[in-house]
């Protein structure tokens, strides 16, 4: 790999992997169907559920109307895009045998009563959280970025939290909620706020402080386990990664790759700042919640809150400010051109939510729009 040696000598390239939650919808009506068990049976027959390597599978999610795919960790975004498309394709093929389509949308456009997947933990969550759990049918895009240690993970987490609303804005892909236009670019981000453990985190300062915080939350008896720490970003329980969980699942796989590239550069930038002893921005969780609300309401079509001044600014200015902030990391991985193209595409064409609304107005009916969107997925 011939790269400018000054950058590649001291910076290894962090791997990045993506988990996508996908809706299963009826191929005729577009209504979500609780066929996850059948889809997973087909996927198992094709050898697509359990893999020996890390990542690369189709698996269950909380509701029977959805499945989750994950990719192996990759260093190159080009390979990540191939993985993403391949696993969507495998999910699509398995869904087709069950008479369903896959839909990459943060929420279901059409009304449905979710059915919880048969699993002891999901049953316990539904018992504890009632309607919040039983109505929960949202699909996110979770990006796993490799980290060297627990302390580095928290060092980076403390320094990326003010930028995470920008990732939500770029990924916004859930304008409809059970048959209605929600008025939001990402209504998924609203639905998630029902969970008491959702949202931005405070500055922790160390892995130990984070572990203590998590222990305190579990000891309240409200969340059932660590897996219910639905923070905007968190150290993964299963992999040596920082998991950035704020994005909607993206309609266009290229947008998912864009989010992955941005997340990796944010983590790399945050980790460098931590290593150099630069203090984390102390912005309060209350202010970050407002930034997140603003991002979910407008996506990139209005103002976002400037992560430094917390005043509204045009979305493009805020995104450009983020690109400047993470520019060195993007250059070191060779991702700058791809990420800039991706951002231009989102601002030219709009986010997934813009596409959903456009197609809805073109075809005139939400059920037909869902079929069209599933074809685009």
N, C-alpha and C positions, 0 to 999 in steps of 0.2 A: 504494500500500500504506500504509494509515494505521496506523502503529504508534506506540507511545510513542517520541517522537523521541530521547529520551536513549539508548535502546538501539540504534535503527537507525542513528544517525549514525556511531558509531564501529565498529559491528560489521556487516560484510557477512555474509550467510548463506552458510556453506560448503555446497557441493553434496555430495550423497551418492549413491552408486550401489552396487548389490549384485550379486555373482556368486553363483549357486546351482549346486552340483553335484547332479545328480539321477540316481537309479538307473533303469535300464531293466529292467522285470521282465515275465515272461510273463503274458499276460492270463488264462490258465487256472490256472497252477501257482504263480505268484508268485516263481518262481526267476529270478534275474537272467539276462538274455539278451544275448549279444554282438552287438547289432544297431545299434551307434552309427553305423556307416558308412551303413546303409540310412536310419536316422533323419535323418542329416545330408544325405543325398541328397534326401530329401523336403523337408526344411527349405530346402535350396538352391533347389529348384524353386519353393517358395513365396516365395523372396526373403528368407528369414529368417536366412541365415548371414552374409552380408557386408552391412554397412550403411555408408552414407557418414558418418553422424554417429558420435560416440563412444558406444559401448555400444548395446545392443539387438541381441542375436544369440543363436543357438543354436550351440554349437561343441563340439569334441571335448575329452575329458579323457583321463587316462592309460590307463584301461581301456575296452574296447569295451562294457562293461555300464553305461556312464554317459555323460551329456552335461552340458555346462555352459551355463547361460543367463546373460546379463548385462543390466543395465538401463542406460539413459542416466543421466547425473548429473542429479539433481533438487534443487531447494531445498526443496520441500514434501513432507512425508512422505505426504500424501494422494495426490499424483501418483506417488510412488515405489511405493505399494501398487498403484495401477492398472497401472503398468509390470510389477511383479512378477507380478501375476495374468495379464497379457497374455502375458508370455513363458513362463510355465508352460503357458498354454493352447496356445501355438504349439508348444512341446515335446511336449505331450500329443497334439496333432493329428498331428504328424509321427510320433510313436511308434506311434500307433494304426494308421497305414498299414503299419507294420512288424510289426504283431501284438503290440505291447508296450504296457505302461502305464508312466507315470513315477511314481516313488516318492520322496518327500522324507524320507529317513531317513539318519542319519549313517553307518550300517553296513547291510549286507544281513542281514535276519533269518534267511534260509535259506542253507544251505551252497552254495558255488559255487567253481569254479576261475576266477579272473579271467583275461581274455585281454587282453594289452597292445595298445593301439591302434597301428596301423602308422605309426610315426613314428620317424625316426632317433634323436631325442633320448630318447624313451621307451625305445627298444631299448637305448641306451647306459646309461640309468639302471638298467634291469633287469639288464644284464650286470654292472654295478658292484655293485648292492645285493642281487642274488639274491632270496631269498624275501621279504625286506622289501618289495621292489618288486613282485614277481609276486603276492603275496597282498594288496597294497594296494588295497582297494576301499572307500574311505570318502568321504563327501560333506560338504563344509563350506559355510559361508555366509561369504563374504569381503566386507567392507564397505570401500568406498573413500571417504575423506573428503578434500575438497580442501584443499591447503595452499599457502601463498604462496612458500615457499622450502625448499630442502633443510635449512637450519638450523632453520626452524620445524618441519619434519617430525620431526627428531630431538629438538628441544626438547619437542615434544608426546609423542613416543614414550617419552622418559625419564620423563615424568610420568603416563602412563596405565598403565604396565606392572603396577603393583600392583593395579589395578582389573580387569584383563582376566579373572581367574578368575571374577569375578561374571558377566561376559557369557557365559562357558562354561556356568555353572550355569543361567542363565535359558534358554539355547538347547538344553539337553541333550535329545537326541533319537536316542540309539543304544543301547538297552538290550540288544539281541540281537546275537550274533556267531555266524554260521554254524550256526544251529539251536539255540543255547543262550542262556539268560538269563545275561548276563555278571555280573550283580550291580551293574553300574554304570549310572548315568543316562546317561553318555556314554562308551561304550566306544571310540568313534572317537578320543577324546582319548588313550586308552591306546595304540591302534594307531599313532597318530602319533609316540609317543615312541620308536619303533624307529629313526626317522630321526635321524642324528647331528646334524643342523642344526635340529631341531625345538625349540620351547619358548621360555621367557622370554629376554629379552636383558638385558645389564648396562646400567648408565647410561653413555652415550657422551659426552655433553657438547657434541658438535659434529658437523656433517655430515662433516667431514674424519676425525674419529675413527671414525665409522661406516664410511666408505669404506675406511679402513685395516683395520678389523676384517674387513670382507667380503673384502678382498684377501688377507689372511692366511689366511682359511678356504679360499678358492679355491686358494691356493698350496700348501696341504697335499696337493692332489690327491684329497681325499676327495669333497667336492661337485663335480659336473661344471661347474656354472656358478652365476651369481648367482640364477637362478630356483629353485635348490634351497635357498635360505635360507628354510627353512620356519618362520621365527620366528612367535611369537604375533601380532606386528604388525611391519610393515616399510614403509619408503618404497617405493612402487611403482616398478618399472623402466620402465613404459610410460606412466604418467599422473602429473600433478603432484598426487599423493594420498598419504596415509598409509593403508595397507591393513591393516585389522584382521581377522585370519584365524582367530581362536580359536573361533568359534562353530560348532556343528553346523548343518547345513542344517535349517531348521525345518519341521515338518509343516504348521503353520498359517501362511499368508503374513503374517498380522497380526503373528506373533511375529518374523518376519524384519524387518518394518518397525520393530518395537520395538527389536530389536538395532541396526538402523541408526541410529535416533534416539539410543539410548544411546551408541553409538560416536561419533557426530558431537559430542554434548555433551561427552564425555570429551576428544576431540581439541581442541575449542574451549577447554575449561577448562584443559587442559594447555598449549595455545599461549599463553593469557593469562598463566598462571603463569610460563612461560618468558620472555615479553616483559617481565614485571615483575621478572625476576631472582630469582624464588623458587626455592630449590634443589630438585632432584629427590630423592625418597625413596630412600635408598641400600640398601634391602632387597636381600639377596643373591639370586642366581639360584636357589640351593639352596632357600631358603625359598619363593620364588615357585613352584618346582616342586611343593612340598608343597601350596600353596594351590590349584594347578591340579589336582592329584590329588584333593584333597578336593571340589572343585567337580564334577569328572567322576564321582566315586563317588556323590555324593548329589543332584546337581542342587540344587533349592531345597527338597528335602524333609527335609534334616537341617541340620547346622551348616555354615557356611562359615568360612574363616579371616578374621578382621577384618584388612583391608588395613593398618591402622595399628599394631595390637598383635600381630598374627599368632596370636592365641588364638582357639579356636573360639567362635562366636556363632551364634544362630539365623539362618538364611538371610534371613528377612524383615528383621531388624535391620541386617544387612550391606547388603542391597539399599537399604533406606531411607537408610542412611548415604551410599551412593553417590548417591542422588537428591538428598540435601541438598548434597553436594559439587558436583554438576553443575547444581543448580537454576537458578542465574542464566543459564547458557547455554541451558537448556531454555526458560526464560521468554523470552529474547531471540529465539528462533526460533519461539515460539508452540507449542512441542511438549509443554509440561508436562502438560496435561490428557490428551493422547493417550498419552503415556508412562506416566502414573500409572494410566490405565485398563488399559493393556497389562500392567503389573506386577500389578495386582489380578487380571486374568484368569489370568495364569500361576499365581499363588498359590491361586486358587480352583479352577481346573481341573487344575492341574499342568502340567508341561512336556510336550513331545512324547513323552518316554520314558514318562511316566505314562499318556498316551493309548495308546501302543503296548501296554503291559502290560495295560491295562484291556480293550482290544479282543481281545487274545490270550486273556484269560480268558473273555470273553463268548462268543467263537466256538469256543473249545476247541482250535483247531488253528492253528499258525503260518502255514501256507500260506493259509488262508482269511483270517487276520488281515492278511496282506500285501495281498491284493486289496482289503479294506476300507480299509486305510491309503492305498493308491494312489487309491481313490475320494476320500478326504479331501484328498489332495494337490491 
